[in-house]
C-alpha cells in the first residue's frame, strides 16, 4: 500500500508539472490584437480557479470592481494571454471568472462554495485545454514538530517528523451563453505521511482511531478529500443560481476552511477550533443550492453529519441527515463576511446518540500593495451546542484571529486562539474531588512564525519556516497534572507549493 501511494504521489506531481509545461509551451505565440470586448453582448468571463488558498494575485492593481465584469486588457505575467491559442487574448478572459459565477472575479474562490475577498492572492499552476481551464493547487510541509517542549512527570505532548499535505485539481468551462460547469478533485497523502492517528498537536480533539477518541492529535485527512461537480446558471449579471454536489464535498458551513485560507497558509497546524468552525470541509455526501444577488449569496445544504471514519482510503456511507444555511456578503474587494447555522446529526461515531448545533461567523480580509506583498487576516467565531435525548448542553465557544504578512520572499505570521473544551473532549477522568471538578476548560494559544522563500523553480516555491506556540490553559487540573502551567511547542519546516500567480495590465 505504501508503494502504491508513493507511486500515486509521483504520478500526481508529474501530472501537475506536465499541465504547467503544456501551458508554457502554448505561450510562445504572440497574442493577437483584439478590439475592446463588447461586454453588453458577450458571455460574462469565467474563472477556472477554485481554491481559496491559491488565488490569482493582482499586485499593483486596484481592487476588482465586482459590480462589473473583469477588466479586459489584463495579461498573466508568466502566463501570457497568447496561451489561449486560437481563442485570442480577449476571448481567453472568458476563462477567468469565479468557479461558481461567470460574473465574479476568480480571486473570490474559496474551499467548497465559500467566498474569499476579491483581493486574495492565488498560488497555483494553470493550463488551458480548449474551453477548459485546469488549475492545480496544493502544499506539502516537510517538518519536525515538538509539542510541550521539556514536558515531565508524564505530561502530554509529543514530537515527530512528518509531512502534512494536500493536492487539488479543478477544471471548469462555459456551458452555452449562461452556464458554468466546475469539476473538483482533492486528495491528501496524510494517511501515509501521518499514520492513522495523525500528528501531535496540544489541546486538539476530534474524531477517533481504533475505538478511542483522538486527543492532543490532529487527525489525518482522507486520501480522497473532495470529488464535486457544480453548475451555475446566470439569470443576469447580478443573479446566479448554483447547484453543487460532492461525494465527498463541503456543505455551506463556516468560512473558507483553514487549509485553503491564505492567512493560514504559512502554518502547518490545524486550528484548535477546527471542530467548532470548519471541520465539515470533508463530508461524504452533500448537496448545496445557492442564490447570489450582487454581493450577497444565500445557500442551503443537505449533507451527511457523520465525520469521516478512520478508514482514510475508502468512501463512507452517505446519510443526508443534516442541514445547514449560510449567508455570505463581500461589501468591498478587501472583505468577505459570512454567518452560518447547521444541525449536524451524530457527527462522532463514539457518541452516535449526540447531535450538534453549530453556529459560525467570520470576517476574512485581504489587501495587496505590490508584487508579492500583501496582508491577509481572518477572524472566526464558532459555537457548538451538543444535543442528546432532547436536552441541549451549554454552548462551547471558539475564537480564532490570524494574520499573514508577505513581504516578497520573507513572511511573518501569527495566530491567536481561544477555545472551550470539556472533560470529554480532552479525555480527562471523572472528577470526584472539588479542586478539579470543572466541566469546561478555557484554553488560550498564541503562535508566532516566520518563513523565507529560499528557491523557486518551474513555478514552484520552496520555503523555509519556523514557528512557536505558547499555551495558557485555565484550570488547575490541566496546569498541575496534564500539561503544565504554560506549555510551549515549536517546529521547523520546508514547504513546497505552486508559485504566486501574477497579473498585470
LUMMAR-6860 format. One record per residue (C-alpha): residue number from 1; residue in three letters; x, y, z. Coordinates in nm, 2 decimals. Example, Ala and Ser with C-alpha at 12.3 -4.5 7.8 and 13.67 -1.06 7.14 Angstrom:
[r 1 "ALA" [1.23 -0.45 0.78]]
[r 2 "SER" [1.37 -0.11 0.71]]
***
This chain:
[r 1 "UNK" [0.00 0.00 0.00]]
[r 2 "UNK" [0.28 0.24 0.08]]
[r 3 "UNK" [0.45 0.16 -0.25]]
[r 4 "UNK" [0.12 0.22 -0.43]]
[r 5 "UNK" [0.06 0.56 -0.26]]
[r 6 "UNK" [0.42 0.68 -0.33]]
[r 7 "UNK" [0.37 0.58 -0.69]]
[r 8 "UNK" [0.03 0.77 -0.69]]
[r 9 "UNK" [0.20 1.08 -0.55]]
[r 10 "UNK" [0.47 1.06 -0.81]]
[r 11 "UNK" [0.22 1.04 -1.09]]
[r 12 "UNK" [0.02 1.33 -0.95]]
[r 13 "UNK" [0.31 1.56 -0.92]]
[r 14 "UNK" [0.42 1.46 -1.27]]
[r 15 "UNK" [0.07 1.54 -1.40]]
[r 16 "UNK" [0.07 1.88 -1.23]]
[r 17 "UNK" [0.41 1.97 -1.38]]
[r 18 "UNK" [0.30 1.83 -1.72]]
[r 19 "UNK" [0.00 2.06 -1.72]]
[r 20 "UNK" [0.22 2.35 -1.64]]
[r 21 "UNK" [0.47 2.26 -1.90]]
[r 22 "UNK" [0.20 2.23 -2.16]]
[r 23 "UNK" [0.08 2.58 -2.07]]
[r 24 "UNK" [0.43 2.72 -2.10]]
[r 25 "UNK" [0.46 2.56 -2.45]]
[r 26 "UNK" [0.15 2.73 -2.57]]
[r 27 "UNK" [0.27 3.08 -2.46]]
[r 28 "UNK" [0.52 3.11 -2.74]]
[r 29 "UNK" [0.29 3.27 -2.99]]
[r 30 "UNK" [0.23 3.64 -2.98]]
[r 31 "UNK" [-0.11 3.75 -2.85]]
[r 32 "UNK" [-0.33 3.87 -3.14]]
[r 33 "UNK" [-0.45 4.23 -3.14]]
[r 34 "UNK" [-0.82 4.24 -3.04]]
[r 35 "UNK" [-1.06 4.53 -3.02]]
[r 36 "UNK" [-1.22 4.60 -2.67]]
[r 37 "UNK" [-1.48 4.35 -2.58]]
[r 38 "UNK" [-1.85 4.45 -2.60]]
[r 39 "UNK" [-1.95 4.34 -2.25]]
[r 40 "UNK" [-2.31 4.41 -2.33]]
[r 41 "UNK" [-2.32 4.12 -2.58]]
[r 42 "UNK" [-2.05 3.87 -2.48]]
[r 43 "UNK" [-2.09 3.60 -2.22]]
[r 44 "UNK" [-1.96 3.71 -1.89]]
[r 45 "UNK" [-1.60 3.60 -1.82]]
[r 46 "UNK" [-1.55 3.28 -1.63]]
[r 47 "UNK" [-1.29 3.15 -1.38]]
[r 48 "UNK" [-1.11 2.83 -1.35]]
[r 49 "UNK" [-0.96 2.87 -1.01]]
[r 50 "UNK" [-1.15 2.73 -0.72]]
[r 51 "UNK" [-0.92 2.72 -0.44]]
[r 52 "UNK" [-0.92 2.98 -0.17]]
[r 53 "UNK" [-0.58 2.91 -0.06]]
[r 54 "UNK" [-0.44 2.95 -0.41]]
[r 55 "UNK" [-0.57 3.26 -0.58]]
[r 56 "UNK" [-0.47 3.49 -0.86]]
[r 57 "UNK" [-0.27 3.78 -0.72]]
[r 58 "UNK" [-0.31 4.12 -0.88]]
[r 59 "UNK" [-0.02 4.32 -0.74]]
[r 60 "UNK" [-0.01 4.68 -0.84]]
[r 61 "UNK" [-0.38 4.68 -0.94]]
[r 62 "UNK" [-0.68 4.84 -0.79]]
[r 63 "UNK" [-0.93 4.61 -0.63]]
[r 64 "UNK" [-1.16 4.45 -0.89]]
[r 65 "UNK" [-1.49 4.63 -0.94]]
[r 66 "UNK" [-1.71 4.34 -0.85]]
[r 67 "UNK" [-2.02 4.51 -0.99]]
[r 68 "UNK" [-1.88 4.47 -1.34]]
[r 69 "UNK" [-1.71 4.21 -1.54]]
[r 70 "UNK" [-1.33 4.17 -1.50]]
[r 71 "UNK" [-1.15 4.43 -1.70]]
[r 72 "UNK" [-1.02 4.35 -2.05]]
[r 73 "UNK" [-0.66 4.42 -2.13]]
[r 74 "UNK" [-0.51 4.23 -1.84]]
[r 75 "UNK" [-0.24 3.97 -1.90]]
[r 76 "UNK" [-0.09 3.69 -1.70]]
[r 77 "UNK" [0.27 3.76 -1.61]]
[r 78 "UNK" [0.44 3.43 -1.69]]
[r 79 "UNK" [0.11 3.31 -1.83]]
[r 80 "UNK" [0.07 3.52 -2.15]]
[r 81 "UNK" [-0.27 3.56 -2.29]]
[r 82 "UNK" [-0.13 3.40 -2.62]]
[r 83 "UNK" [-0.16 3.07 -2.44]]
[r 84 "UNK" [-0.52 3.08 -2.53]]
[r 85 "UNK" [-0.42 2.99 -2.88]]
[r 86 "UNK" [-0.68 3.04 -3.15]]
[r 87 "UNK" [-0.93 3.20 -2.90]]
[r 88 "UNK" [-0.73 3.53 -2.88]]
[r 89 "UNK" [-0.63 3.73 -2.58]]
[r 90 "UNK" [-0.97 3.88 -2.51]]
[r 91 "UNK" [-1.16 3.55 -2.56]]
[r 92 "UNK" [-0.93 3.40 -2.30]]
[r 93 "UNK" [-1.07 3.64 -2.05]]
[r 94 "UNK" [-1.39 3.42 -2.06]]
[r 95 "UNK" [-1.18 3.16 -1.88]]
[r 96 "UNK" [-1.10 3.38 -1.58]]
[r 97 "UNK" [-1.42 3.42 -1.37]]
[r 98 "UNK" [-1.52 3.27 -1.04]]
[r 99 "UNK" [-1.57 2.90 -1.02]]
[r 100 "UNK" [-1.94 2.94 -0.94]]
[r 101 "UNK" [-2.03 3.26 -1.12]]
[r 102 "UNK" [-1.94 3.40 -1.47]]
[r 103 "UNK" [-1.99 3.75 -1.32]]
[r 104 "UNK" [-1.75 3.74 -1.03]]
[r 105 "UNK" [-1.37 3.76 -1.02]]
[r 106 "UNK" [-1.17 3.44 -0.97]]
[r 107 "UNK" [-0.99 3.57 -0.67]]
[r 108 "UNK" [-1.32 3.52 -0.47]]
[r 109 "UNK" [-1.29 3.14 -0.49]]
[r 110 "UNK" [-1.27 2.96 -0.16]]
[r 111 "UNK" [-1.30 2.60 -0.04]]
[r 112 "UNK" [-1.63 2.44 -0.14]]
[r 113 "UNK" [-1.86 2.73 -0.23]]
[r 114 "UNK" [-1.73 2.97 0.04]]
[r 115 "UNK" [-1.61 3.32 -0.06]]
[r 116 "UNK" [-1.27 3.49 -0.02]]
[r 117 "UNK" [-1.22 3.86 -0.06]]
[r 118 "UNK" [-1.17 3.97 -0.43]]
[r 119 "UNK" [-0.81 4.09 -0.34]]
[r 120 "UNK" [-0.70 3.74 -0.24]]
[r 121 "UNK" [-0.37 3.62 -0.39]]
[r 122 "UNK" [-0.36 3.29 -0.57]]
[r 123 "UNK" [-0.09 3.01 -0.57]]
[r 124 "UNK" [-0.15 2.76 -0.85]]
[r 125 "UNK" [-0.04 2.60 -1.18]]
[r 126 "UNK" [-0.28 2.68 -1.46]]
[r 127 "UNK" [-0.33 2.55 -1.81]]
[r 128 "UNK" [-0.59 2.58 -2.09]]
[r 129 "UNK" [-0.74 2.30 -2.30]]
[r 130 "UNK" [-0.99 2.43 -2.55]]
[r 131 "UNK" [-1.28 2.57 -2.35]]
[r 132 "UNK" [-1.15 2.41 -2.03]]
[r 133 "UNK" [-0.92 2.57 -1.78]]
[r 134 "UNK" [-0.74 2.34 -1.54]]
[r 135 "UNK" [-0.59 2.46 -1.21]]
[r 136 "UNK" [-0.37 2.27 -0.97]]
[r 137 "UNK" [-0.32 2.37 -0.61]]
[r 138 "UNK" [-0.15 2.21 -0.32]]
[r 139 "UNK" [0.10 2.22 -0.03]]
[r 140 "UNK" [0.35 1.98 0.12]]
[r 141 "UNK" [0.52 2.05 0.45]]
[r 142 "UNK" [0.83 1.85 0.55]]
[r 143 "UNK" [0.88 1.93 0.92]]
[r 144 "UNK" [0.98 1.85 1.27]]
[r 145 "UNK" [0.74 1.94 1.55]]
[r 146 "UNK" [0.78 1.91 1.92]]
[r 147 "UNK" [0.47 1.97 2.13]]
[r 148 "UNK" [0.51 2.07 2.50]]
[r 149 "UNK" [0.89 2.11 2.50]]
[r 150 "UNK" [1.06 1.99 2.82]]
[r 151 "UNK" [0.75 1.81 2.95]]
[r 152 "UNK" [0.80 1.59 3.25]]
[r 153 "UNK" [0.60 1.38 3.50]]
[r 154 "UNK" [0.42 1.21 3.22]]
[r 155 "UNK" [0.26 1.53 3.09]]
[r 156 "UNK" [0.10 1.53 2.75]]
[r 157 "UNK" [0.28 1.62 2.43]]
[r 158 "UNK" [0.49 1.45 2.17]]
[r 159 "UNK" [0.73 1.51 1.88]]
[r 160 "UNK" [0.76 1.37 1.52]]
[r 161 "UNK" [0.90 1.42 1.18]]
[r 162 "UNK" [0.61 1.42 0.93]]
[r 163 "UNK" [0.47 1.58 0.61]]
[r 164 "UNK" [0.11 1.72 0.62]]
[r 165 "UNK" [-0.01 1.77 0.26]]
[r 166 "UNK" [-0.30 1.82 0.03]]
[r 167 "UNK" [-0.34 1.85 -0.35]]
[r 168 "UNK" [-0.63 1.98 -0.56]]
[r 169 "UNK" [-0.72 1.97 -0.93]]
[r 170 "UNK" [-1.01 2.17 -1.07]]
[r 171 "UNK" [-1.15 2.22 -1.42]]
[r 172 "UNK" [-1.42 2.44 -1.55]]
[r 173 "UNK" [-1.58 2.56 -1.87]]
[r 174 "UNK" [-1.87 2.76 -2.00]]
[r 175 "UNK" [-2.20 2.59 -2.10]]
[r 176 "UNK" [-2.38 2.78 -2.36]]
[r 177 "UNK" [-2.44 3.16 -2.30]]
[r 178 "UNK" [-2.54 3.14 -1.94]]
[r 179 "UNK" [-2.40 2.82 -1.78]]
[r 180 "UNK" [-2.08 2.74 -1.60]]
[r 181 "UNK" [-1.96 2.39 -1.51]]
[r 182 "UNK" [-1.70 2.31 -1.24]]
[r 183 "UNK" [-1.53 1.98 -1.15]]
[r 184 "UNK" [-1.31 1.95 -0.85]]
[r 185 "UNK" [-1.10 1.66 -0.71]]
[r 186 "UNK" [-0.89 1.69 -0.39]]
[r 187 "UNK" [-0.67 1.43 -0.22]]
[r 188 "UNK" [-0.42 1.40 0.07]]
[r 189 "UNK" [-0.15 1.16 0.15]]
[r 190 "UNK" [-0.19 1.22 0.52]]
[r 191 "UNK" [-0.29 0.86 0.58]]
[r 192 "UNK" [0.06 0.76 0.46]]
[r 193 "UNK" [0.27 1.05 0.60]]
[r 194 "UNK" [0.08 1.10 0.93]]
[r 195 "UNK" [-0.04 0.75 1.01]]
[r 196 "UNK" [-0.39 0.66 1.13]]
[r 197 "UNK" [-0.38 0.88 1.44]]
[r 198 "UNK" [-0.24 1.19 1.28]]
[r 199 "UNK" [0.02 1.43 1.42]]
[r 200 "UNK" [0.07 1.56 1.77]]
[r 201 "UNK" [-0.10 1.89 1.84]]
[r 202 "UNK" [-0.15 2.00 2.20]]
[r 203 "UNK" [-0.52 2.05 2.31]]
[r 204 "UNK" [-0.65 1.93 1.97]]
[r 205 "UNK" [-0.95 1.70 1.97]]
[r 206 "UNK" [-1.20 1.54 1.73]]
[r 207 "UNK" [-1.27 1.21 1.55]]
[r 208 "UNK" [-1.14 0.86 1.66]]
[r 209 "UNK" [-0.89 0.59 1.59]]
[r 210 "UNK" [-0.91 0.22 1.69]]
[r 211 "UNK" [-1.22 0.29 1.90]]
[r 212 "UNK" [-1.06 0.57 2.11]]
[r 213 "UNK" [-1.11 0.95 2.06]]
[r 214 "UNK" [-0.81 1.14 1.93]]
[r 215 "UNK" [-0.68 1.39 2.19]]
[r 216 "UNK" [-0.37 1.61 2.16]]
[r 217 "UNK" [-0.35 1.50 1.80]]
[r 218 "UNK" [-0.48 1.63 1.47]]
[r 219 "UNK" [-0.65 1.35 1.27]]
[r 220 "UNK" [-0.52 1.28 0.91]]
[r 221 "UNK" [-0.74 1.39 0.62]]
[r 222 "UNK" [-0.88 1.13 0.38]]
[r 223 "UNK" [-0.70 1.02 0.07]]
[r 224 "UNK" [-1.00 1.13 -0.14]]
[r 225 "UNK" [-1.10 1.46 0.02]]
[r 226 "UNK" [-1.32 1.60 -0.25]]
[r 227 "UNK" [-1.50 1.49 -0.56]]
[r 228 "UNK" [-1.76 1.75 -0.66]]
[r 229 "UNK" [-1.95 1.89 -0.95]]
[r 230 "UNK" [-2.11 2.23 -0.97]]
[r 231 "UNK" [-2.33 2.40 -1.22]]
[r 232 "UNK" [-2.42 2.77 -1.22]]
[r 233 "UNK" [-2.68 2.95 -1.43]]
[r 234 "UNK" [-2.66 3.32 -1.47]]
[r 235 "UNK" [-3.01 3.48 -1.50]]
[r 236 "UNK" [-2.84 3.82 -1.52]]
[r 237 "UNK" [-2.52 3.99 -1.43]]
[r 238 "UNK" [-2.65 4.03 -1.08]]
[r 239 "UNK" [-2.83 3.70 -1.02]]
[r 240 "UNK" [-2.68 3.34 -1.03]]
[r 241 "UNK" [-2.82 3.01 -0.92]]
[r 242 "UNK" [-2.57 2.73 -0.83]]
[r 243 "UNK" [-2.62 2.36 -0.77]]
[r 244 "UNK" [-2.33 2.18 -0.61]]
[r 245 "UNK" [-2.30 1.81 -0.51]]
[r 246 "UNK" [-2.00 1.63 -0.36]]
[r 247 "UNK" [-1.90 1.28 -0.25]]
[r 248 "UNK" [-1.71 1.39 -0.06]]
[r 249 "UNK" [-1.77 1.77 -0.07]]
[r 250 "UNK" [-1.81 2.07 0.16]]
[r 251 "UNK" [-2.15 2.20 0.28]]
[r 252 "UNK" [-2.23 2.56 0.34]]
[r 253 "UNK" [-2.10 2.59 0.69]]
[r 254 "UNK" [-1.84 2.84 0.82]]
[r 255 "UNK" [-1.57 3.03 0.64]]
[r 256 "UNK" [-1.31 2.91 0.39]]
[r 257 "UNK" [-1.15 2.60 0.55]]
[r 258 "UNK" [-0.82 2.66 0.73]]
[r 259 "UNK" [-0.62 2.46 0.47]]
[r 260 "UNK" [-0.73 2.70 0.20]]
[r 261 "UNK" [-0.71 3.04 0.37]]
[r 262 "UNK" [-0.41 3.25 0.27]]
[r 263 "UNK" [-0.40 3.39 0.62]]
[r 264 "UNK" [-0.33 3.03 0.75]]
[r 265 "UNK" [-0.11 2.92 0.46]]
[r 266 "UNK" [0.22 2.95 0.65]]
[r 267 "UNK" [0.10 2.75 0.95]]
[r 268 "UNK" [0.12 2.37 0.90]]
[r 269 "UNK" [-0.11 2.30 1.20]]
[r 270 "UNK" [-0.48 2.28 1.20]]
[r 271 "UNK" [-0.68 2.53 1.41]]
[r 272 "UNK" [-0.77 2.41 1.77]]
[r 273 "UNK" [-1.12 2.53 1.69]]
[r 274 "UNK" [-1.14 2.32 1.37]]
[r 275 "UNK" [-1.43 2.12 1.50]]
[r 276 "UNK" [-1.62 2.44 1.60]]
[r 277 "UNK" [-1.56 2.62 1.27]]
[r 278 "UNK" [-1.48 2.43 0.95]]
[r 279 "UNK" [-1.45 2.06 1.02]]
[r 280 "UNK" [-1.72 1.98 0.77]]
[r 281 "UNK" [-1.49 2.06 0.47]]
[r 282 "UNK" [-1.47 1.68 0.41]]
[r 283 "UNK" [-1.83 1.54 0.41]]
[r 284 "UNK" [-1.93 1.21 0.24]]
[r 285 "UNK" [-2.24 1.33 0.07]]
[r 286 "UNK" [-2.35 1.69 0.03]]
[r 287 "UNK" [-2.59 1.88 -0.19]]
[r 288 "UNK" [-2.60 2.26 -0.19]]
[r 289 "UNK" [-2.82 2.52 -0.36]]
[r 290 "UNK" [-2.70 2.88 -0.37]]
[r 291 "UNK" [-2.86 3.20 -0.49]]
[r 292 "UNK" [-2.64 3.51 -0.55]]
[r 293 "UNK" [-2.77 3.86 -0.57]]
[r 294 "UNK" [-2.49 4.11 -0.64]]
[r 295 "UNK" [-2.25 4.09 -0.35]]
[r 296 "UNK" [-2.48 3.86 -0.13]]
[r 297 "UNK" [-2.52 3.48 -0.15]]
[r 298 "UNK" [-2.77 3.27 0.04]]
[r 299 "UNK" [-2.70 2.89 0.05]]
[r 300 "UNK" [-2.87 2.58 0.19]]
[r 301 "UNK" [-2.71 2.23 0.22]]
[r 302 "UNK" [-2.83 1.88 0.29]]
[r 303 "UNK" [-2.54 1.66 0.39]]
[r 304 "UNK" [-2.40 1.37 0.59]]
[r 305 "UNK" [-2.35 1.46 0.96]]
[r 306 "UNK" [-2.11 1.18 1.05]]
[r 307 "UNK" [-1.74 1.28 1.03]]
[r 308 "UNK" [-1.51 1.06 0.82]]
[r 309 "UNK" [-1.41 0.74 0.99]]
[r 310 "UNK" [-1.06 0.60 1.05]]
[r 311 "UNK" [-1.05 0.42 0.72]]
[r 312 "UNK" [-0.90 0.70 0.52]]
[r 313 "UNK" [-0.86 0.52 0.19]]
[r 314 "UNK" [-1.23 0.45 0.13]]
[r 315 "UNK" [-1.57 0.62 0.10]]
[r 316 "UNK" [-1.81 0.65 0.39]]
[r 317 "UNK" [-2.19 0.59 0.37]]
[r 318 "UNK" [-2.39 0.90 0.26]]
[r 319 "UNK" [-2.67 0.97 0.50]]
[r 320 "UNK" [-2.83 1.31 0.40]]
[r 321 "UNK" [-2.94 1.36 0.76]]
[r 322 "UNK" [-2.81 1.71 0.84]]
[r 323 "UNK" [-2.89 2.07 0.73]]
[r 324 "UNK" [-2.70 2.40 0.71]]
[r 325 "UNK" [-2.76 2.75 0.58]]
[r 326 "UNK" [-2.51 3.03 0.52]]
[r 327 "UNK" [-2.53 3.40 0.42]]
[r 328 "UNK" [-2.22 3.55 0.26]]
[r 329 "UNK" [-2.15 3.92 0.19]]
[r 330 "UNK" [-1.85 4.08 0.02]]
[r 331 "UNK" [-1.90 4.45 0.09]]
[r 332 "UNK" [-1.56 4.55 -0.06]]
[r 333 "UNK" [-1.28 4.39 -0.25]]
[r 334 "UNK" [-1.09 4.35 0.07]]
[r 335 "UNK" [-1.35 4.18 0.28]]
[r 336 "UNK" [-1.56 3.86 0.29]]
[r 337 "UNK" [-1.81 3.81 0.57]]
[r 338 "UNK" [-2.04 3.51 0.65]]
[r 339 "UNK" [-2.27 3.37 0.91]]
[r 340 "UNK" [-2.39 3.01 0.91]]
[r 341 "UNK" [-2.60 2.78 1.12]]
[r 342 "UNK" [-2.61 2.40 1.10]]
[r 343 "UNK" [-2.78 2.10 1.26]]
[r 344 "UNK" [-2.53 1.81 1.24]]
[r 345 "UNK" [-2.67 1.46 1.31]]
[r 346 "UNK" [-2.44 1.23 1.51]]
[r 347 "UNK" [-2.10 1.37 1.40]]
[r 348 "UNK" [-1.89 1.15 1.63]]
[r 349 "UNK" [-1.90 0.77 1.59]]
[r 350 "UNK" [-1.82 0.71 1.95]]
[r 351 "UNK" [-2.12 0.92 2.06]]
[r 352 "UNK" [-2.38 0.82 1.80]]
[r 353 "UNK" [-2.67 0.95 2.01]]
[r 354 "UNK" [-2.53 1.30 2.03]]
[r 355 "UNK" [-2.61 1.57 1.77]]
[r 356 "UNK" [-2.45 1.92 1.73]]
[r 357 "UNK" [-2.60 2.26 1.66]]
[r 358 "UNK" [-2.31 2.47 1.51]]
[r 359 "UNK" [-2.32 2.85 1.46]]
[r 360 "UNK" [-2.03 3.04 1.30]]
[r 361 "UNK" [-1.94 3.39 1.19]]
[r 362 "UNK" [-1.63 3.52 1.02]]
[r 363 "UNK" [-1.45 3.81 0.85]]
[r 364 "UNK" [-1.17 3.75 0.61]]
[r 365 "UNK" [-0.95 4.04 0.49]]
[r 366 "UNK" [-0.70 4.07 0.21]]
[r 367 "UNK" [-0.51 4.37 0.08]]
[r 368 "UNK" [-0.21 4.39 -0.16]]
[r 369 "UNK" [0.03 4.68 -0.22]]
[r 370 "UNK" [0.29 4.54 -0.46]]
[r 371 "UNK" [0.41 4.23 -0.63]]
[r 372 "UNK" [0.42 3.95 -0.37]]
[r 373 "UNK" [0.34 4.19 -0.09]]
[r 374 "UNK" [0.01 4.16 0.09]]
[r 375 "UNK" [-0.16 4.11 0.42]]
[r 376 "UNK" [-0.44 3.86 0.48]]
[r 377 "UNK" [-0.63 3.81 0.80]]
[r 378 "UNK" [-0.92 3.61 0.94]]
[r 379 "UNK" [-1.14 3.65 1.25]]
[r 380 "UNK" [-1.35 3.34 1.30]]
[r 381 "UNK" [-1.60 3.25 1.58]]
[r 382 "UNK" [-1.76 2.91 1.61]]
[r 383 "UNK" [-2.01 2.77 1.87]]
[r 384 "UNK" [-2.12 2.41 1.93]]
[r 385 "UNK" [-2.42 2.30 2.13]]
[r 386 "UNK" [-2.45 1.93 2.19]]
[r 387 "UNK" [-2.80 1.78 2.19]]
[r 388 "UNK" [-2.88 1.44 2.34]]
[r 389 "UNK" [-3.21 1.29 2.44]]
[r 390 "UNK" [-3.38 1.62 2.37]]
[r 391 "UNK" [-3.15 1.81 2.61]]
[r 392 "UNK" [-2.92 2.08 2.48]]
[r 393 "UNK" [-2.59 2.13 2.67]]
[r 394 "UNK" [-2.43 2.46 2.75]]
[r 395 "UNK" [-2.27 2.62 2.44]]
[r 396 "UNK" [-1.89 2.59 2.39]]
[r 397 "UNK" [-1.72 2.87 2.20]]
[r 398 "UNK" [-1.41 2.91 1.99]]
[r 399 "UNK" [-1.24 3.23 1.85]]
[r 400 "UNK" [-0.95 3.25 1.60]]
[r 401 "UNK" [-0.76 3.55 1.49]]
[r 402 "UNK" [-0.48 3.50 1.24]]
[r 403 "UNK" [-0.27 3.72 1.01]]
[r 404 "UNK" [-0.01 3.66 0.73]]
[r 405 "UNK" [0.21 3.94 0.61]]
[r 406 "UNK" [0.40 3.86 0.29]]
[r 407 "UNK" [0.69 4.09 0.21]]
[r 408 "UNK" [0.82 3.94 -0.11]]
[r 409 "UNK" [1.04 3.64 -0.02]]
[r 410 "UNK" [1.00 3.67 0.36]]
[r 411 "UNK" [0.68 3.65 0.56]]
[r 412 "UNK" [0.57 3.69 0.92]]
[r 413 "UNK" [0.25 3.55 1.06]]
[r 414 "UNK" [0.06 3.48 1.38]]
[r 415 "UNK" [-0.25 3.31 1.52]]
[r 416 "UNK" [-0.44 3.36 1.85]]
[r 417 "UNK" [-0.70 3.11 1.96]]
[r 418 "UNK" [-0.94 3.08 2.24]]
[r 419 "UNK" [-1.14 2.75 2.27]]
[r 420 "UNK" [-1.36 2.59 2.54]]
[r 421 "UNK" [-1.31 2.21 2.57]]
[r 422 "UNK" [-1.49 1.97 2.81]]
[r 423 "UNK" [-1.36 1.68 3.02]]
[r 424 "UNK" [-1.50 1.46 2.74]]
[r 425 "UNK" [-1.32 1.65 2.46]]
[r 426 "UNK" [-0.98 1.63 2.65]]
[r 427 "UNK" [-1.05 1.27 2.78]]
[r 428 "UNK" [-1.00 1.36 3.14]]
[r 429 "UNK" [-1.10 1.10 3.40]]
[r 430 "UNK" [-1.42 1.16 3.61]]
[r 431 "UNK" [-1.35 1.41 3.88]]
[r 432 "UNK" [-1.46 1.32 4.23]]
[r 433 "UNK" [-1.28 1.58 4.44]]
[r 434 "UNK" [-1.36 1.96 4.44]]
[r 435 "UNK" [-1.03 2.11 4.33]]
[r 436 "UNK" [-1.06 1.95 3.99]]
[r 437 "UNK" [-1.43 1.95 3.95]]
[r 438 "UNK" [-1.46 2.15 3.63]]
[r 439 "UNK" [-1.66 2.05 3.32]]
[r 440 "UNK" [-1.54 2.31 3.07]]
[r 441 "UNK" [-1.18 2.45 3.04]]
[r 442 "UNK" [-1.08 2.77 2.87]]
[r 443 "UNK" [-0.76 2.73 2.66]]
[r 444 "UNK" [-0.56 3.02 2.50]]
[r 445 "UNK" [-0.29 2.96 2.24]]
[r 446 "UNK" [-0.06 3.22 2.06]]
[r 447 "UNK" [0.15 3.12 1.76]]
[r 448 "UNK" [0.42 3.34 1.60]]
[r 449 "UNK" [0.62 3.24 1.30]]
[r 450 "UNK" [0.83 3.35 1.01]]
[r 451 "UNK" [0.94 3.19 0.68]]
[r 452 "UNK" [1.15 3.28 0.38]]
[r 453 "UNK" [1.13 3.15 0.02]]
[r 454 "UNK" [1.47 3.00 -0.05]]
[r 455 "UNK" [1.42 2.88 -0.40]]
[r 456 "UNK" [1.18 2.90 -0.69]]
[r 457 "UNK" [1.19 2.66 -0.99]]
[r 458 "UNK" [0.93 2.57 -1.25]]
[r 459 "UNK" [0.67 2.79 -1.09]]
[r 460 "UNK" [0.72 2.60 -0.76]]
[r 461 "UNK" [0.83 2.76 -0.43]]
[r 462 "UNK" [1.05 2.61 -0.16]]
[r 463 "UNK" [1.01 2.79 0.17]]
[r 464 "UNK" [1.19 2.75 0.50]]
[r 465 "UNK" [1.00 2.84 0.81]]
[r 466 "UNK" [0.98 2.81 1.19]]
[r 467 "UNK" [0.71 2.89 1.45]]
[r 468 "UNK" [0.65 2.86 1.82]]
[r 469 "UNK" [0.32 2.83 2.02]]
[r 470 "UNK" [0.26 2.93 2.38]]
[r 471 "UNK" [-0.05 2.78 2.55]]
[r 472 "UNK" [-0.23 2.90 2.86]]
[r 473 "UNK" [-0.48 2.65 2.99]]
[r 474 "UNK" [-0.72 2.76 3.26]]
[r 475 "UNK" [-0.80 2.51 3.54]]
[r 476 "UNK" [-0.57 2.36 3.80]]
[r 477 "UNK" [-0.61 2.01 3.66]]
[r 478 "UNK" [-0.48 2.10 3.32]]
[r 479 "UNK" [-0.19 2.31 3.46]]
[r 480 "UNK" [-0.09 2.08 3.75]]
[r 481 "UNK" [-0.14 1.73 3.61]]
[r 482 "UNK" [-0.17 1.71 3.23]]
[r 483 "UNK" [0.01 1.99 3.05]]
[r 484 "UNK" [0.20 2.23 3.28]]
[r 485 "UNK" [0.12 2.59 3.35]]
[r 486 "UNK" [0.25 2.74 3.02]]
[r 487 "UNK" [0.33 2.47 2.77]]
[r 488 "UNK" [0.54 2.57 2.47]]
[r 489 "UNK" [0.56 2.40 2.13]]
[r 490 "UNK" [0.78 2.46 1.83]]
[r 491 "UNK" [0.85 2.34 1.48]]
[r 492 "UNK" [1.06 2.40 1.17]]
[r 493 "UNK" [0.95 2.31 0.82]]
[r 494 "UNK" [1.02 2.32 0.45]]
[r 495 "UNK" [0.71 2.39 0.23]]
[r 496 "UNK" [0.66 2.31 -0.13]]
[r 497 "UNK" [0.37 2.48 -0.32]]
[r 498 "UNK" [0.29 2.64 -0.65]]
[r 499 "UNK" [0.42 2.99 -0.70]]
[r 500 "UNK" [0.21 3.31 -0.68]]
[r 501 "UNK" [0.02 3.38 -0.99]]
[r 502 "UNK" [0.07 3.74 -1.12]]
[r 503 "UNK" [-0.15 3.97 -1.33]]
[r 504 "UNK" [-0.05 4.30 -1.48]]
[r 505 "UNK" [-0.21 4.54 -1.71]]
***
